[in-house]
């Protein structure tokens, strides 16, 4: 009987921890705009990675990127789920984060 109680307590703790870990995940987005499609895509995806890093998060799952060609420029929007793992970093915009 004691092992059953310990097993149930352990299962409850594991469920609580997994719920708490998932609770601090959110969708993060970044936008890149440039004259060419390739540069806009690069700005969008790399900017997203820097924003996630700057928030003290780590990306989970695939990066979704959608690009729209305008008359003179291309705009790309990238999104990804990211979960908190560390404290936020000091960043100046989406491109310059100081290592801690």
NORTAVEN-V751806 format. One record per residue. N is the residue number from 0. PHI is phi as a letter, one per 30 degrees, with the letter a starting at -180 (* if undefined). PSI is psi in radians with two decimals (999 if undefined). NEAR is the number of other C-alpha atoms within 10 Angstrom. Layout:
n=(N,N)
phi=(PHI,PHI)
psi=(PSI,PSI)
near=(NEAR,NEAR)
This chain:
n=(0,1,2,3,4,5,6,7,8,9,10,11,12,13,14,15,16,17,18,19,20,21,22,23,24,25,26,27,28,29,30,31,32,33,34,35,36,37,38,39,40,41,42,43,44,45,46,47,48,49,50,51,52,53,54,55,56,57,58,59,60,61,62,63,64,65,66,67,68,69,70,71,72,73,74,75,76,77,78,79,80,81,82,83,84,85,86,87,88,89,90,91,92,93,94,95,96,97,98,99)
phi=(*,d,d,d,d,d,d,d,d,d,d,d,d,d,d,d,d,d,d,d,d,d,d,c,c,a,d,c,b,b,b,b,b,a,d,c,d,d,d,d,d,d,d,d,d,d,d,d,d,d,d,d,d,d,d,i,c,b,d,b,i,d,d,c,b,b,c,b,d,c,d,b,b,c,c,c,c,c,b,a,d,b,c,d,b,b,d,d,c,d,b,c,i,c,c,b,c,d,d,c)
psi=(-0.66,-0.70,-0.57,-0.74,-0.74,-0.69,-0.76,-0.70,-0.74,-0.72,-0.69,-0.72,-0.76,-0.77,-0.72,-0.73,-0.69,-0.62,-0.70,-0.67,-0.65,-0.42,-0.41,0.55,2.51,2.83,2.22,2.48,2.69,2.67,2.43,2.34,2.31,3.08,-0.62,2.74,-0.76,-0.72,-0.70,-0.71,-0.78,-0.82,-0.73,-0.87,-0.72,-0.61,-0.70,-0.79,-0.70,-0.65,-0.78,-0.80,-0.78,-0.49,-0.02,0.57,2.94,2.40,2.43,2.21,-3.04,2.72,2.24,2.15,2.30,2.26,2.48,2.17,2.17,-2.92,-0.61,-0.29,2.88,2.37,2.22,2.40,2.17,2.44,2.67,2.56,2.44,2.46,2.51,2.26,-0.47,-3.09,2.67,2.62,2.86,2.02,2.58,1.65,-2.80,0.01,-0.28,1.83,2.36,2.34,2.56,999)
near=(6,7,8,9,10,11,12,12,12,12,12,12,12,12,12,11,12,11,11,11,13,12,11,12,17,15,12,19,21,21,21,21,21,18,14,13,18,13,16,23,23,15,23,26,24,18,21,25,24,19,23,25,23,24,19,17,24,17,20,13,8,9,15,12,16,12,18,12,15,10,6,8,13,19,21,23,20,22,20,22,18,23,21,19,14,12,12,15,17,15,16,10,11,19,14,13,15,9,8,7)
